[in-house]
Amino acid sequence: MFRVFWQLTNRDSADYYFNYWVGAVERSELKPLIKVKDMLVRHKDNIFNYFKHRITNAASRGVKQQNPALQGISKRLSQLPELPYQNIVFLWETEPCYRMMK
């Protein structure tokens, strides 16, 4: 039912539908759905930024998932020891690697 929300074209209609959906969820008394409703209400301002900017991070996530090389880079970067960034030099050839600067 909430999927319709993302198909709306302006903030006013989205606000109307959001309030309608919140009321329907409250009347349903379904506890898992009420938890989701509470989370969405807490983040309402951030959610409604979509109607102002029409930007999501879905494209970047899709690219990362479709490209195994990016997955490997991301995994390797997360395994680096915690060091100040200015002490790491990244060499992007076929494989990412790092070395300490002296």
N, C-alpha and C positions, 0 to 999 in steps of 0.2 A: 504494500500500500504506500510506503514512503518513497518508492522508486519514482512515482509521479513528480515528486518534489524537484528532482534534478532536471526534469523536462520543462519546467516552467521558465518563462522568459524574462520576468522582471521581479524585483524585490517585493513589491506590494502583493502580487499574487502568491509569491512564495511565503510571505509572512501570514497571509490569510490561510493558506493550505497548512502551514506548519501548526498554527493554532488549532485548526480543525483536527489535524492528526493527533496532537497532544490530547485534546478532549476525547477523541475516540479511544485512545490508549488508556486514559484514566477510567473511562466507562467500562473497558474490557476487563479490568482487574487482573490481568495476566502479569504476574510478578516479573518474569524475565523481560517482558516487553516494557514494563514500567521502568526497569533499570536502564534500558536503552533510552527511553524517553527522558529520564532524568539527566543522563549524560549529554544528550543532544541539547537539552534546555540549557545546561551549564555552558555549552560551547556554541550557543546560538549566534553570537556576534561573529565568531570566526567562520561558522558555516555560511552565514549570509554574506561574507566577503566574496564568496564565489559569484554572486550576482553582480558585484561591483567590478571584479577583475576578470572573471571567467578563466581563471588559471587553476590547474590542479597539478599534482606531481605524478599523475598516472602515466604520462608518456615517459618520464625518466625511469620510473620503476619498470615499465615494459621493456625499455631498451636494455636495462641492466639484466633482466631475466632472460632475454633472448640472446644475449651475447655472453658466451661462456668465458671469454677473456676478461670481461669486466667483472664477472663473478670471482674469478681467480685473483684479480688485482684487489678487489674489495676484501677478500678473505685474507690475503697476505698483509694488507695495510692494517687490518684489525689485529693481526698477530704481532705487529711491531712492538717493541718495548716502549713504555711511555717515556719519551724524551722530548725536550723542547724542539719545536719544528725547525728552528734555525740550525740545529745540529745534524739534520738529515738532508742528504742530497738524493733525489730520485733520478735514476737513469732509466729512461723509457726506451728500451730497444725491443728485443723480443720478449724478455722477461723483466719485470720490475725488480730492482734490487736497491739496497741502500748501503751507505758507508758512513762512518763517523768522520766529521771534519775535525782537523786538529787546529 
